[in-house]
Every structure is written in C-alpha cells, then in structure tokens.
Amino acid sequence: MQVERTEEGFRAVDAAKQSIDVRVDGWSDRADASIPSLESAIDALDLGDTWTPDATVSGSVESLGFPPVYAPIRDVDTGEMYDLGSGTGPLSIPEGSYALCVESRVDVYVRFEGAVTIEKPRYERLRVRFPTTTAVEIGFAGGVHDEPETVTVPRTPEGVATALSTFPAGHRTSTADRSFDSMRGMPPRIAFGESVSVPETLRESRADADVRVVVPPDLDYLFVVSPLAHYVGADIAVEPGGRPRLETPGGIRTLPGLPELQDAVASLLERTFHLDCVVREAGPHGSDLSVGAVASELDLDAESLYAASPGERLDAYLETPFESVRDRFPEWHLSMSIDPRYDHVPTLSHLLANVPHVRVAESTALPESEWLDTSLSDFYRRDAGEVASVDPVRPSLGPGRTHGWLAEGVPIDAFKTVPEAYENRGRYLDSAGEPISIVAILNDGDMREEHDTVAAHYRERAEALGLEVSVREHLSVDELASTFESRTDLVHYIGHCERDGLRCADGYLSASSLSASNAQTFFLNACGSFHEGVELIRKGSVAGAVTFSEVLDGQAATVGTMFARLLVTGYCMERALDKSRRQIMTGKDYAVVGDGTHVLTKSEHIVGTDVRVTHAGSDGFDVTVSMGAPWMAGGFFRPYLQEGDETHLLGERREFTVDRPSLIEFLSYADAPVLFDGELRWSNELAEDLRGP
C-alpha cells in the first residue's frame, strides 16, 4: 500500500492499483500521544479479522471527504453504530470515542475522539466535520491479501477431497457475515505430490467443521460439490459405491447423483448464502436489507442463528419453505462450466471464494446460421485477408447472470478461460502507487475515428483514476511485440488479424512468438482474433476481449469505444464487453478470454451501475437501477433515487418513477451507461439532451 500527499488530501493505492482519494481540510502533521490509536479501537471492537490497515497516517484535521459509500461510525466503548443510511444528513454524533470505516475500493479507517457531524448531500461526497481541529489516525486497507498456504496431495480423488476440505480455512468468520465478500479469503493453493502435506495452521483452523459432504471418488462429483462444501465449511469425503449425501448436526440427507446433483447443489448453495445474508442483519454489520423481513416470514431466529455454527444454520435453513421467497433474491451472479480434470483442480483455489456455481462442462454443436448472418459478408472489414476461423459451441449453462467456460471448445454466451489466467493475476500485484498504463494502438488507418475516440475516453479518466495513456500508430512487428512484452495494464489494439497473426506495418505478429505477454488485459478489436487472445493469456495476460470472425468497421468502432469507457469506469471485462456488444447486430462475434470477472479499475461506487430509463406519460420516466458484479457477491447498495434507508443485495433491481428534473439531476451524477428507450447512452450526455436547448 502506498499513501501519498496530494493537493486535496491523500491518495492511497494498493498492489492491484485500486485507489481512493481522501480530502482533508485544515490538516497538519503531528505525532504525539494525543492521537487516539486505531489499533486500540480494532482490539476493543474485536475487528481484527476485517480491519487490518496496510498503512496509516496521523495528524489533526477540521474535516474529511470520502466517496459517497457506506461509512458506519462505531462507538469504541459501547459498540453502538451510527450510519446515515440513504439519507443526506447532517447527522450529529455526541462526544465519544469512535472509529469510522469507509467501505470503498480501498477501505479507510479513521480513529478519533470527540463530537462529529456526518452528511452526504445528494450526488456529492461524504463529509465528516469536526467542531474543532481534531487528532486522528487514518488507516488504509487494500483488497490484496497475503498469498495463502499450499496443500500438497496425491493426484487421486481422495487427494482432491483432502485438499478441498482445507479450503474453508480461507474464511475469516464462521458467522453469517461469511456472506460478505470481504469475509471470504482465498482458499489454500493446491499442489500435487506423492503424499499429503497440510500446514499445521490449516489443520488447526479446520478442527471444528460440523458439515460433511460424501460423494463417489469421481472428479465430476468433487468439482460440483466444491462451492457448497467450501461456503458451509464442510469436510469432503469420497466413498466408493456410496450415495452422495450431506451430513449435518441435524442428520443425513441423501443427494441425487449426476447430472441432477448439479441443480440440487446450486439450490442448496443459493438457499444457504441468501439466508445468511438475511440472518447477518442480526449482527453488528446489519444494514437494513430489504430482504430482512424474510427472517420472520420463514420463522428464523436471526439473533441465535447469526453466531451459530454453519451446520446449525444449514439445518435451520433446510427446514424453511425457501421456495416461497426465492424470487425475492437476486439472480445468482456467476456460473462456471468446468471440465473436471486434475489440471483444473488448482484453479478452484482462485474461483471458490467468489461462490460460483460449478457445473460439468457440456455443449452442443452450433450451426453457423445461429451466430453469423452470412448475408452481411459483403460489408465486413475491407482487406480483412484470411481470418483464422473458430467453431463455436452452445454451452449448457447453469443459473446465473454471468457464465464462464473452463474447458475445450469455443463457447458463445460465456467467457472462455484457462488456468493460466488465474495464476497470472499475481504477476500484476507488485506495483502499488504506479499509474494504470494503457496503450492504444492504431494499425489500420481506416479506423482512426474509433482510435481517437477510444484514446479520448481513456484520457478523460486519466487524472481521476491515475491512468497513464500512450497512443501509438502503425507499429512494426518488433514494435508491437515489444508493446506486449513490456509491462502494461491494458493494450487496446485496433487493426486486422489474419491466420499469421496481428497485422503490422511490415508483417504479422503471432502471439506464440512472444517471449511473454506482460499486458495485464487487452482488447484485440480485429477480425478473428480469438486464437491470438487465448495465446496471450497462456503467455501471461489475465483477460482480454477478442472476436470470433470478421467484424464490420462501424460496428467494431461502436463496440470499441463503449468498451473503453466502461472498462475505465469500473466494469469487469465480461460486463464491459457484454454491454458494448449488445449495441450491434453481430454481437455474438465478440467474446472475453481469460478471467471475465477481472476488473482493471474500480469506480468510487465499487461496482458499476445498471440503469434503464423509459418514458412514462407526458413528462415522467420509469427508472430501473441495479448494481452487481460477477466478482462480488453478498454486498449491498442504496440507490440515490431512493428515499428510505433500506439497502438491497447486489443484483437486485429497484424501480422508480421520476419527473424530468429529478431524472436529469440523477443522470448528471451517475457517470454510467443508461439504456434509454432501448438505446445505450452515457448518463451525462443523455442528461444534456433531456435539458434541451
């Protein structure tokens, strides 16, 4: 974590280049005993598992400014919590000893004593004002944690079961707060060897497991049950000839065999996870969730269940008629289709903290007519040459808003990933404080308009997000190779791709010829770039956007410019490309390779906002607002258009009817893509159009 002084206050940047700006008024550096200790507050409130700052600064200040996110203040002596909710304030808090937690891209903790007033004017930043100059200690905690320990097991079903049984050691709590993504750390890594070797620290943390999952000694079964077993903290055992079953303190429940087991496990996971979200309302981090009423409707004693063991909670949940309330919860965030083989077992360490559904990868052949309108062929990019072909398949997808494919084949409607994508993530976590480096490359003169627009979008966000943007044109093979082999965070290539590789001024660059790809992410906006993109992942990248076949000039420009804007506004690769490709007729020609949940930058609101606006009457508008991301399950949000204090789980949709002035005010602040009467627009531009002349 690097913290630097800026003109307005402090900027903290973690190893993943996530940052936060804290504004300060009347700041002066001081280091004396009058500054209350943040460490003492963490100890007093027993917050060590969640409040662990990576860096701190101390001084005195008159006021502080933060992004408009969730920021509760806790009384260090009593544990009482103060929160503005969705209101604007001001909220006056009397003299006392306090700790403030600002939950953002980089969390900020502030320790102080005295009185304070907090307010969050609509569409403005959060303000924390002290009546007099007050001593504070400010801590910053990033989203990058230490590497987990490694478990070594034999390359057998029994060995895999042993390794998966250690995975819950990554959890930071056994309470219902496990449904917060911040409480689910990365599970241990897996290595294969001749014998079992489990670090003693992992054995100790797994001593109290009260749930057991038993399956046949088959990788298909082990992969499918792994997300549920991980989340509830279960031990996994294999039993030749045995029926799959779930063992809890309340008894033994038989599970169906494959393929029905996939839906049964998905249903159990959703039930357990969502009801944990409800029960956690009884804990210290309750946020007035809109689904909180489900506890009384299902006759759940949230207060006793909050701190009960995972097995006891699971038993209680299984006794409820959950189907009667299932539609009150958001659609599941992520479903991964995986070919269950030993080479893919270590990848589960990277996937399961995000609680995806895991299914055995299955697909059917896809007729060309279903994904490519051949009548458009005369209009494809000129001089495209011989494009490398792909044979896409239709994957059998599980429940979820976003889908990933870790298997052979080229899927539609899912991002295609490989194990290297997840292993490569760690290579880009050693440059805290450095700007996010973006290279926009124009290797096709006919696409200059797209290139210039893309570069402009990146530059617009450069100062706010710490971007370093460079623009290059007509690169040679050696120059383009050097660009990919040099350390960059995003390479946006605009040009052509043929069987021999990416077209350059003096030939073609094949990704297979690179010594390594040190571009964290990329967008190859070129005809038939799928194979080159997958090779870049295998060479070192994390994620990228590619095309399956020829693409139209104008449609390529439409996708490229919107993608650029979404990516630097905090959308993950898959969501950014999905929104972008929906604007064109041949959207299925675009896909993500690598980890589709990967995020290059994060907005102040942590996850991107989805907004849909339609006309309602003469001068009214229906507005649907949702926030959610496939890389973050269990969080919550409060829409700015909402009057009450309740929160909503990420992925939920909230509907409002507003007049024109209210809509314009909202859009002017949102900085988000808006689907307006079926057309994707940017919020500030739409606001200007609605204002009129």
Residue pairs with C-beta under 8 A, 6 or more apart in sequence:
1 12
1 13
1 14
1 15
1 54
1 55
1 106
1 140
1 141
1 142
1 432
2 12
2 13
2 55
2 432
2 433
3 10
3 11
3 12
3 55
3 57
3 140
4 10
4 11
4 13
4 433
6 21
8 21
8 23
8 24
8 65
9 21
9 22
9 23
9 24
9 27
9 64
9 65
10 21
10 22
10 24
10 57
10 138
11 19
11 20
11 21
11 22
11 466
12 19
12 20
12 22
12 55
12 106
12 108
12 140
12 142
13 19
13 106
13 432
13 433
13 434
13 466
14 54
14 106
14 142
14 143
14 144
14 432
15 142
15 144
15 429
15 430
15 431
15 432
16 142
16 143
16 144
16 428
16 429
17 431
17 432
17 434
17 435
17 436
17 466
17 489
17 601
18 105
18 106
18 142
18 143
18 601
18 602
19 105
19 106
19 465
19 466
20 66
20 67
20 102
20 104
20 105
20 106
20 108
20 140
20 604
21 67
22 64
22 65
22 66
22 108
22 138
23 64
23 65
23 66
23 125
24 61
24 63
24 64
24 65
25 61
25 62
25 63
25 64
25 65
26 60
26 61
26 62
26 63
26 133
27 59
27 60
27 61
28 59
28 60
28 61
28 133
29 58
29 59
30 58
30 59
30 60
30 135
31 58
34 135
35 58
35 59
35 60
35 111
35 135
35 136
35 137
36 97
36 111
36 112
36 113
36 135
36 136
36 137
37 111
37 137
38 53
38 56
38 99
38 109
38 110
38 111
38 137
38 138
38 139
40 76
40 111
41 47
41 74
41 76
41 97
41 99
41 109
41 111
42 48
42 51
42 52
42 99
42 109
44 76
44 77
45 51
45 74
45 76
45 79
45 99
49 172
49 173
49 183
50 172
50 182
50 183
51 99
51 101
51 107
51 109
51 139
51 141
52 141
53 109
53 139
53 140
53 141
54 139
54 140
54 141
54 142
55 139
55 140
56 137
56 138
56 139
56 140
57 137
57 138
58 135
58 136
58 137
58 138
59 135
59 136
60 133
60 134
60 135
60 136
61 130
61 133
61 134
61 136
62 129
62 130
62 132
62 133
62 134
63 127
63 128
63 129
63 130
64 110
64 127
64 128
64 136
65 125
65 126
65 127
65 128
66 102
66 104
66 108
66 125
66 126
66 128
67 102
67 104
67 125
67 126
67 604
67 605
68 120
68 123
68 124
68 125
68 126
68 604
68 605
69 102
69 103
69 104
69 126
69 604
69 605
69 606
70 83
70 102
70 103
70 287
70 636
70 638
71 83
71 84
71 100
71 101
71 102
71 103
71 118
71 126
72 81
72 82
72 83
72 100
72 101
73 81
73 82
73 83
73 93
73 98
73 99
73 100
73 101
73 116
73 118
74 80
74 81
74 82
74 98
74 99
74 100
74 101
74 284
75 81
75 82
75 96
75 97
75 98
76 96
76 97
76 98
76 99
77 96
77 97
79 284
81 284
82 91
82 93
82 118
83 287
84 91
84 118
84 119
84 120
84 126
85 288
85 638
85 644
85 645
86 638
86 639
86 642
86 643
86 644
86 645
86 646
86 647
87 120
87 645
88 119
88 120
88 121
88 122
89 117
89 118
89 119
89 120
89 121
90 117
90 118
90 119
90 129
91 117
91 118
91 119
92 115
92 116
92 117
93 115
93 116
93 117
93 118
94 115
95 114
95 115
96 113
96 114
96 115
97 113
98 111
98 112
98 113
98 116
99 109
99 110
99 111
100 108
100 109
100 110
100 111
100 112
100 128
101 107
101 108
101 109
102 108
102 109
102 110
102 126
103 606
104 604
104 606
105 143
105 602
105 603
105 604
105 606
106 140
106 141
106 142
106 143
107 140
107 141
107 142
108 138
108 139
108 140
108 141
109 138
109 139
109 140
109 141
110 128
110 136
110 137
110 138
110 139
111 136
111 137
111 138
111 139
112 130
112 134
112 135
112 136
112 137
113 134
113 135
114 130
114 131
114 132
114 134
115 130
115 131
116 128
116 129
116 130
116 131
116 134
117 128
117 129
117 130
117 131
118 126
118 127
118 128
118 129
119 126
119 127
119 129
120 126
120 127
121 127
122 640
122 665
123 640
123 665
123 666
123 668
123 669
142 432
144 429
145 185
145 186
147 189
147 426
148 169
148 170
148 185
148 186
148 187
148 188
148 189
148 349
149 188
149 189
149 199
149 201
149 202
150 188
150 189
150 190
150 191
150 199
151 162
151 163
151 166
151 188
151 189
151 190
151 191
151 197
151 198
151 199
151 202
152 190
152 191
152 192
152 193
152 195
152 196
152 197
152 198
153 159
153 160
153 162
153 163
153 190
153 191
153 192
153 193
153 196
153 197
154 192
154 193
154 194
154 195
154 196
155 192
155 342
156 217
157 217
157 218
157 219
157 222
157 238
158 217
158 238
159 192
159 196
160 190
160 219
160 222
160 342
160 345
161 215
161 217
161 222
161 236
161 237
161 238
162 196
162 198
163 188
163 190
163 345
164 222
164 226
164 229
164 230
164 236
164 348
165 206
165 209
165 229
165 234
165 235
165 236
166 187
166 188
166 198
166 202
166 206
167 187
167 188
167 226
167 229
167 230
167 348
167 349
167 352
168 187
168 205
168 206
168 209
168 230
168 232
168 233
168 234
169 187
169 188
169 201
169 202
169 205
169 206
170 184
170 185
170 186
170 187
170 188
170 353
171 178
171 183
171 184
171 185
171 233
172 178
172 182
172 183
172 184
172 185
173 183
174 208
174 233
174 309
174 310
175 280
175 283
175 306
175 307
176 276
176 277
176 279
176 280
176 282
176 283
176 305
176 306
176 313
177 183
177 280
177 283
177 285
178 184
178 231
178 276
178 310
179 273
179 276
179 277
179 280
179 634
180 280
180 285
180 634
180 635
181 353
181 354
181 632
181 633
181 634
181 635
184 231
184 353
184 354
184 355
185 353
186 349
186 350
186 353
187 230
187 348
187 349
187 352
187 353
188 199
188 202
188 349
189 346
189 349
190 345
190 346
190 348
190 349
191 346
192 342
206 235
208 309
209 233
209 234
209 235
210 233
210 248
210 249
210 309
210 310
210 311
210 312
211 229
211 232
211 233
211 234
211 235
211 246
211 247
211 248
211 310
211 311
211 314
212 234
212 235
212 236
212 237
212 246
212 247
212 248
213 225
213 228
213 229
213 234
213 235
213 236
213 237
213 244
213 245
213 246
213 247
214 236
214 237
214 238
214 239
214 242
214 244
214 245
214 247
215 221
215 222
215 225
215 236
215 237
215 238
215 239
215 242
215 244
216 238
216 239
216 240
216 241
216 242
216 244
217 238
217 239
217 240
218 238
219 340
219 341
219 342
219 345
220 258
220 340
220 360
221 244
221 258
221 261
222 236
222 238
222 340
223 338
223 340
223 344
223 348
223 358
223 360
224 258
224 261
224 262
224 265
224 340
224 358
224 359
224 360
225 236
225 244
225 261
225 265
226 236
226 348
226 352
226 358
227 265
227 269
227 352
227 355
227 356
227 357
227 358
228 234
228 265
228 268
228 269
228 272
229 235
229 236
230 352
230 353
230 355
231 269
231 272
231 273
231 352
231 355
232 272
232 310
232 311
232 314
233 310
234 246
234 310
243 254
243 255
243 257
244 254
244 255
244 256
244 257
244 261
245 252
245 253
245 254
245 255
246 252
246 253
246 255
246 268
247 253
248 311
248 314
248 315
248 318
249 309
249 311
249 312
249 315
250 311
250 312
250 315
250 318
251 315
253 318
255 261
255 264
255 265
256 264
258 360
259 360
262 357
262 359
262 360
262 398
263 398
265 357
266 332
266 335
266 357
266 398
266 399
269 355
269 357
270 326
270 329
270 332
270 399
271 317
271 318
271 322
272 313
272 314
272 317
273 355
273 633
273 634
274 291
274 329
274 649
275 294
275 298
275 300
275 313
275 317
275 320
275 322
276 313
277 289
277 291
277 329
277 634
277 649
278 289
278 291
278 292
278 294
278 295
278 300
278 302
279 295
279 300
279 302
279 305
279 306
279 313
280 286
280 306
281 287
281 288
281 289
281 292
281 295
281 302
282 295
282 302
282 303
282 305
282 306
283 306
283 307
286 292
287 636
287 647
288 645
288 646
288 647
289 636
289 646
289 647
289 648
289 649
290 646
290 647
290 648
290 649
290 652
291 325
291 328
291 329
291 648
291 649
294 300
294 325
294 328
295 302
297 324
297 325
298 320
298 321
298 322
298 325
299 320
300 316
300 317
300 320
301 316
305 312
305 313
305 316
308 316
329 649
329 652
330 628
330 649
330 650
330 651
330 652
330 653
331 399
331 400
331 401
331 651
332 357
332 399
332 400
332 401
333 354
333 356
333 400
333 401
333 402
333 628
333 629
333 630
333 632
333 633
333 650
333 651
334 354
334 355
334 356
334 357
334 400
334 401
334 402
334 403
334 404
334 597
334 630
334 631
334 633
335 356
335 357
335 358
335 359
335 397
335 398
335 399
335 400
335 402
335 403
335 404
336 351
336 356
336 357
336 358
336 359
336 403
336 404
336 405
336 406
337 359
337 360
337 361
337 362
337 395
337 396
337 397
337 398
337 403
337 404
337 405
337 406
337 407
337 411
337 414
338 344
338 347
338 358
338 359
338 360
338 361
338 406
338 407
339 360
339 361
339 406
339 407
339 408
340 360
343 419
344 406
344 419
346 419
347 406
347 419
347 422
348 358
350 422
350 423
350 425
351 358
351 422
354 597
354 630
354 631
354 632
354 633
355 633
355 634
356 400
356 404
357 398
357 399
357 400
359 396
359 397
359 398
361 395
361 405
361 406
361 407
361 409
362 395
362 396
363 393
363 394
363 395
363 396
363 407
363 409
363 411
364 393
364 394
364 396
365 391
365 393
365 394
366 391
366 392
366 393
366 394
366 412
368 374
370 394
371 392
371 412
371 548
371 588
371 589
372 549
372 586
372 588
372 589
373 585
373 586
376 552
376 585
376 586
377 550
379 552
380 527
380 550
380 551
380 552
381 496
381 527
381 550
381 551
381 552
381 553
381 556
382 446
382 553
383 496
384 496
384 498
384 527
384 528
384 550
385 496
385 498
385 499
385 503
386 498
386 499
387 497
387 498
387 499
387 527
387 528
387 549
387 550
388 497
388 498
388 499
388 528
388 530
388 531
388 532
389 528
389 549
390 410
390 528
390 530
390 531
390 548
390 549
391 410
392 409
392 410
392 411
392 412
392 548
393 409
393 410
393 411
393 412
394 411
394 412
394 413
395 403
395 405
395 409
395 411
395 412
395 413
395 414
397 403
397 413
397 414
401 628
401 630
401 651
402 415
402 574
402 575
402 596
402 597
402 630
403 411
403 413
403 414
403 415
404 414
404 415
404 417
404 596
404 597
405 411
405 414
405 415
405 416
405 417
406 417
406 418
406 419
410 416
410 530
410 548
410 591
411 591
412 588
412 591
413 588
415 543
415 573
415 574
415 591
415 592
415 593
415 594
415 595
415 596
416 534
416 591
416 592
416 593
417 537
417 593
417 594
417 595
417 596
418 534
418 537
418 538
418 593
418 594
420 537
420 538
420 540
421 537
421 541
421 542
421 543
421 593
421 594
421 595
421 598
422 595
424 537
424 540
424 541
424 542
425 542
425 595
425 598
427 518
427 540
428 489
428 520
428 542
431 487
435 466
435 467
435 468
436 465
436 466
436 467
436 468
436 489
436 490
436 600
436 601
437 467
437 468
437 470
437 487
437 488
437 489
437 490
438 458
438 467
438 468
438 469
438 470
438 488
438 489
438 490
438 491
438 492
438 568
439 469
439 470
439 471
439 472
439 483
439 488
439 490
439 491
439 492
439 519
440 451
440 454
440 455
440 458
440 469
440 470
440 471
440 472
440 492
440 494
441 472
441 473
441 475
441 480
441 483
441 491
441 492
441 493
441 494
441 495
442 448
442 451
442 471
442 472
442 473
442 474
442 494
442 495
443 473
443 474
443 475
443 480
443 493
443 494
443 495
443 496
443 502
443 503
443 504
443 505
444 494
444 495
444 496
444 503
444 526
445 474
446 553
447 494
447 495
447 553
447 556
447 557
449 557
450 494
450 525
450 556
450 557
450 560
450 561
451 471
451 473
451 494
453 557
453 561
453 564
454 492
454 494
454 560
454 561
454 564
455 469
455 471
457 561
457 564
457 565
457 568
458 467
458 469
458 492
458 564
458 568
459 467
459 469
461 467
461 568
461 569
461 601
462 468
462 469
465 568
465 601
467 568
467 601
472 479
472 483
474 505
475 483
475 504
475 505
476 504
476 505
476 506
476 507
477 504
477 506
477 507
477 508
477 509
479 504
480 493
480 502
480 504
480 509
481 509
481 513
481 514
483 491
483 519
484 491
484 511
484 514
484 517
484 518
484 519
484 522
484 536
485 514
485 515
485 516
485 517
485 518
486 518
487 518
488 518
488 519
488 520
489 519
489 520
489 521
489 600
490 519
490 520
490 521
490 522
490 523
490 567
490 600
491 519
491 521
491 522
491 523
492 522
492 523
492 525
492 560
492 564
493 502
493 522
493 523
493 524
493 525
493 526
494 525
494 526
494 556
494 560
495 502
495 503
495 525
495 526
496 502
496 503
496 526
496 527
497 503
497 524
497 526
497 527
497 528
497 529
497 532
497 547
498 508
498 527
498 528
500 507
500 508
500 510
501 508
501 509
501 510
501 511
501 513
501 532
502 508
502 509
502 510
502 511
502 524
502 526
502 529
502 532
503 526
510 532
510 535
511 517
511 532
511 533
511 535
511 536
511 539
512 535
514 536
514 539
516 539
516 540
517 536
517 537
517 539
517 540
517 541
518 540
519 536
519 540
519 541
520 541
520 542
520 600
521 541
521 542
521 543
521 544
521 567
521 573
521 594
521 598
521 600
522 533
522 536
522 541
522 544
522 545
523 544
523 545
523 560
523 563
523 564
524 532
524 533
524 544
524 545
524 546
524 547
525 545
525 547
525 551
525 556
525 559
525 560
526 547
526 551
527 547
527 549
527 550
527 551
528 547
528 548
528 549
528 550
529 546
529 547
530 546
530 547
530 548
530 591
530 593
532 546
533 544
533 545
533 546
533 593
533 594
534 546
534 593
536 544
536 593
537 543
537 544
537 593
537 594
541 594
542 594
542 595
542 598
543 573
543 592
543 593
543 594
543 595
543 596
543 598
544 573
544 592
544 593
544 594
545 563
545 573
545 576
545 577
545 590
545 591
545 592
545 593
546 590
546 591
546 592
546 593
547 556
547 589
547 590
547 591
548 588
548 589
548 590
548 591
549 589
550 589
551 559
551 586
551 589
551 590
552 584
552 586
555 584
555 585
555 586
558 580
558 583
558 584
559 577
559 580
559 581
559 583
559 584
559 587
559 590
560 580
562 579
562 580
562 583
562 673
562 680
563 576
563 577
563 580
565 673
565 682
566 575
566 576
566 579
566 580
566 608
566 673
567 573
567 576
567 600
567 601
568 600
568 601
569 601
569 603
569 608
569 671
569 672
570 599
570 601
570 602
570 603
570 605
570 606
570 607
570 608
571 579
571 599
571 608
571 629
572 596
572 597
572 598
572 599
572 629
572 630
572 631
573 592
573 594
573 595
573 596
573 597
573 598
573 599
573 600
574 592
574 596
574 597
574 630
575 608
575 629
575 630
577 590
577 591
577 592
579 673
579 680
580 590
581 587
581 588
581 589
581 590
582 680
583 680
596 630
597 629
597 630
597 631
598 631
599 629
599 631
603 671
605 627
605 637
606 632
606 635
607 627
607 628
607 629
607 632
607 635
607 637
607 650
608 627
608 629
608 672
609 625
609 626
609 627
609 670
609 672
610 624
610 625
610 626
610 627
610 628
610 672
610 673
611 623
611 624
611 625
611 670
611 672
611 673
611 674
611 675
611 683
612 623
612 624
612 674
612 675
613 621
613 622
613 623
613 624
613 663
613 674
613 675
613 676
613 677
613 686
614 621
614 622
614 676
614 677
615 621
615 622
615 677
616 622
616 657
619 659
619 660
620 657
620 658
620 659
620 660
621 657
621 658
621 659
621 660
621 663
622 655
622 656
622 657
623 641
623 655
623 656
623 657
623 658
623 663
623 666
624 653
624 654
624 655
624 656
625 639
625 641
625 653
625 654
625 655
625 656
626 651
626 652
626 653
626 654
627 637
627 650
627 651
628 650
628 651
628 652
629 650
632 650
633 650
634 649
634 650
635 649
635 650
636 647
636 648
636 649
636 650
637 647
637 648
637 650
638 645
638 646
638 647
638 648
639 648
639 654
639 656
640 666
640 669
640 670
641 654
641 656
641 658
641 662
641 666
642 654
642 656
648 654
658 666
660 690
663 687
663 690
664 687
664 690
664 691
667 674
667 683
667 684
667 686
667 687
667 690
668 683
668 684
668 687
670 683
670 684
671 683
671 684
672 682
672 683
673 680
673 681
673 682
673 683
674 680
674 681
674 682
674 683
674 686
675 681
676 686
